[in-house]
Each structure stands twice: as C-alpha cells, then as structure tokens.
C-alpha cells in the first residue's frame, strides 16, 4: 500500500481539480464561458446558476477520477502508476474541455436570445498613460535567481572530483534506485542547464505580463485599470516566486548526486514543491481573478455606466483562442482561466511562444544523446 505516494499525488491533483472546477469564477465579469457580456449582467441569476452547475459537475467528476487514480496507484507497480497518472490527466482534460464547450454554447444561446441588450453602442476604454505605470517587478530581480544557480554550480564543481565514477540518476516512487550513469560534467551540471532555461522562461513570462494588451471595463475604467495594474504586479511576483521554487527543486536534485541520502526524501521533495506551487497559483487565482476582477476597489468612483461594452467574440474562436489580424498586440489576457495567451494571427507571437519549447526540446535531445 503506497499511502505516502497517494497523499503526494493528491496534493498535486486536488488543486488542479479545484482550479478547473472554479474556472468561471476566475474570469472577468465582462465575459462568461468565453462569450463577452456587459459586466452588469454578470450577477444575473441564470448566469450564477450556470457557474454553480459547471463547478459542481467538474468538481464531482474530478473527485471520482481522483479516487480511481488513488485506488489504482496503490495496487500497481511504477510503470502502471505512470500510466494511471497519464490516463487520469487525459480524462480530466477531456471532461473539462467538453464541459467548457457545452457551457460556451449555452452562453451563445443566452446572448442570442437577448438581442436588445447586445446591440447597443459599443465602447472600448483605453488608458494612454497605462504603459507609464509600473505594472511588473523589474527583470533585474532575476539576477538573484541567476546568482543562486551560479552558487549551485560552484558547489557541484567543488565536489566533482570527490564523486563516485557511477551516479544514481533515477529512483522509483518508493525511493529505490532504478538507473545509474557514469560521472560526466554533463550529468553533474545538467540541473544547472535546466535552471538557466527556467530563468529565461520565467523572465520571459514577466515580460509578457508587462507588454500584454491592456483591458479596461468601459463601465468602470478607472477602477478596472487599477485592478489590472495590481493584478499584473501580483502575478509578476508570483511568477518570480514560482521560478525560484523550481530552481530550488533542481538544486535539490543536483545535491542528491553530490550528497546521497534516502531516495524517498528526493521523491517527496520532487512532488511537494510542485504541489506547493499549484496551491500558490490556486490561492492567488481566487484572490485576484482574471485581470484583477476579484481584487475589489472603491465603488465611489463617480463613474457612470455606458451602453454596452466592446464585443469582440468574432475574434475568439471557441471562446478561448484569439485570432485578430487587425490587432497589433502579440499577447492578450485569456478569456478562460487566469493568465495570458497569444494573438494567433501574429506570426511573431508564435515564435515567442514556441522558442522556449524548442529550447527545452533541444536540451532534452542532447541529454538523451549524452545519456
């Protein structure tokens, strides 16, 4: 009975299930299941009912799938445990995707049934001073991350000659060694290479947060602007913290080669750090909402509602994929969930998005050849 493994796996997937179930509660009040609405309709009883049903349905299905997963991994070997986890992940993604598409179509029908409320004049709010505001933490903070990697590499170099000629490089879920490789500079310093790639990726995300298109609610431009600035600042900090946690994880893996200890400790840490990261993301998502929509703000702004808000549904394919050749923006807030996505009509956006993936793929290929 692998009770410890089951608990660690649950620590990772429970936050994921909660995030997927809570999807409609993260998004802005100006869109609902990928369909643009006037923010004044967000608290419509019918839309509130949709959100509740979606959350309960996805939460219940996710809980059942998780129980099946936990039951399975306690009665199988490592290979089968991996298959169970992959199968669970695919099933969870499928359920979430199908549920979203069902409610996306429900929202399209809801909106189509109210043409009088959705054909009024449309307004787009733009703040020309937005870019002059400090919306993210400086990229220079990542020098701390870089210094940490350099320190780890120096420690590894200092102990390199003392390492045995054969290194244990892989363990099963119970902490038993399953693979060894000869000592080489590549094997010892590979975690530092991954750390450098991580710094590049997280610093790039910070730049995306800073450069992404502003989105302001025309019904409350001042309040939504301040919310959005706070939202970007908070997530800039969260990304920085997440990046450092990942560096710590890979330093732990590297130090395990240098100072061998119980393999079960390595497995525990390797699961605990990602779990803590997911819990952090979940907590901050609930606190901020997409674009800062849950951050609140002063209601005494003196702002008067306008007749309608910008309707750009035609540019959002299936409510989730943004494609607008007339928009020069490379990055824009997601309509589904928390974070940012690309303008798929801009080739440069694809280059920026795929470059880190190509870099990681290249490193993995080199690692496979070296191994």
Residue pairs with C-beta under 8 A, 6 or more apart in sequence:
1 74
2 73
2 74
2 81
2 173
2 174
3 74
4 264
4 268
5 73
5 74
5 81
5 173
5 174
5 267
6 70
6 73
6 74
8 267
8 268
8 271
8 272
8 275
9 69
9 70
9 73
9 85
9 271
10 66
10 70
11 271
11 272
11 275
12 271
12 274
12 275
12 278
13 66
13 69
13 88
13 92
14 66
15 275
15 278
15 279
15 281
15 282
16 92
16 278
17 58
17 59
17 62
17 63
17 66
17 92
18 59
18 282
19 26
19 278
19 281
19 282
19 285
19 337
20 58
20 62
20 92
20 96
21 54
21 55
21 56
21 58
21 59
21 62
22 55
22 285
22 286
23 54
23 58
23 96
23 100
23 336
23 337
24 32
24 33
24 50
24 51
24 54
24 55
24 103
25 51
25 55
25 286
25 289
26 285
26 286
26 289
26 290
26 294
26 337
26 338
27 289
27 290
27 293
27 335
27 336
27 337
28 39
28 215
28 217
28 289
28 290
28 291
28 293
28 333
28 335
29 37
29 39
29 42
29 217
29 293
30 36
30 37
30 38
30 39
30 42
30 217
30 309
31 37
31 335
32 42
32 47
32 50
32 107
33 50
33 54
33 100
33 103
33 104
33 106
33 107
33 319
33 336
34 100
34 104
34 107
34 316
34 318
34 319
34 320
34 335
34 336
35 104
35 107
35 108
35 110
35 111
35 313
35 319
36 309
36 310
36 311
36 312
36 313
36 316
37 47
37 107
37 111
37 309
38 117
38 118
38 219
38 308
38 309
39 217
39 219
39 220
39 309
40 219
40 305
41 47
41 117
46 110
47 110
50 103
50 106
50 107
54 99
54 103
57 99
58 95
58 96
58 99
61 95
62 92
62 95
65 88
65 91
65 92
65 95
66 88
68 88
69 84
69 85
69 88
72 80
72 81
72 84
73 80
73 81
73 84
73 85
76 84
78 172
78 173
78 178
81 173
100 319
100 320
100 336
101 318
104 318
104 319
107 319
111 118
118 308
118 311
120 307
120 308
121 306
121 307
121 308
122 308
122 309
122 310
122 311
123 218
123 306
123 307
123 308
123 309
123 310
124 218
124 310
125 216
125 217
125 218
125 221
125 224
126 214
126 216
127 214
127 216
127 221
127 225
130 214
130 225
130 229
133 229
134 233
135 209
135 210
135 229
135 232
135 233
135 236
136 206
136 209
136 210
136 232
136 233
136 236
137 206
137 233
137 236
137 237
137 240
139 203
139 206
139 207
141 240
142 199
142 202
142 203
142 206
142 240
142 243
144 244
145 199
145 202
145 240
145 243
145 244
145 247
146 196
146 199
148 244
148 247
148 251
149 192
149 195
149 196
149 199
149 247
152 191
152 192
152 195
152 247
152 251
152 254
152 255
153 189
153 192
155 255
155 258
156 188
156 189
156 192
156 254
156 257
156 258
159 258
160 183
160 185
160 188
163 183
163 188
163 257
163 258
164 183
165 182
165 183
166 180
166 181
166 182
166 183
167 180
167 181
167 182
167 183
167 187
167 188
167 257
168 177
168 179
168 180
168 257
168 260
168 263
169 179
169 180
169 181
169 187
169 257
170 177
170 178
170 179
171 177
171 178
171 263
171 266
171 267
172 178
173 267
174 263
174 264
174 267
175 262
175 263
175 264
175 265
175 266
175 267
176 263
177 263
181 187
181 371
184 370
186 367
186 370
187 257
187 370
187 371
188 254
188 257
190 367
191 250
191 251
191 253
191 254
192 250
192 254
193 363
194 250
194 363
195 246
195 247
195 250
195 251
197 356
197 359
197 360
197 363
198 243
198 246
198 247
198 250
199 243
199 247
200 356
200 359
201 243
201 356
202 239
202 240
202 242
202 243
202 246
203 243
204 352
204 356
205 239
206 236
206 239
206 240
208 331
208 340
208 352
209 232
209 235
209 236
209 239
209 340
210 232
210 236
211 330
211 331
212 329
212 331
212 332
212 333
212 340
213 327
213 329
213 331
213 332
213 333
214 225
214 228
215 224
215 228
215 291
215 332
215 333
216 224
216 225
216 228
217 223
217 224
217 309
218 306
218 308
218 309
218 310
219 303
219 305
219 306
219 309
220 301
220 303
221 303
222 301
222 303
223 297
223 298
223 299
223 301
223 303
224 291
224 292
224 293
226 292
226 297
227 291
227 292
227 293
227 295
227 296
227 297
228 291
228 292
229 292
230 288
230 292
230 295
231 288
231 289
231 290
231 291
231 292
231 295
232 292
234 284
234 287
234 288
234 292
235 284
235 288
235 338
235 339
238 280
238 281
238 284
241 280
242 277
242 280
242 281
245 273
245 276
245 277
246 273
246 277
248 273
249 269
249 270
249 273
249 274
252 266
252 269
252 270
252 273
253 266
253 270
256 266
281 338
285 338
286 294
287 294
287 295
288 294
288 295
288 338
289 295
289 338
290 333
290 334
290 337
290 338
290 339
291 333
312 324
313 319
315 322
315 323
315 324
315 327
316 322
316 335
317 323
319 335
319 336
320 334
320 335
320 336
320 341
321 341
321 344
322 332
322 335
322 341
322 342
322 343
322 344
323 343
323 344
323 345
324 343
324 345
325 345
327 343
327 345
327 346
328 346
329 343
329 346
330 342
330 343
330 346
330 348
330 349
330 352
331 340
331 341
331 342
331 343
331 349
332 340
332 341
332 342
332 343
333 339
333 340
333 341
334 340
334 341
342 349
342 350
342 352
342 353
343 349
344 350
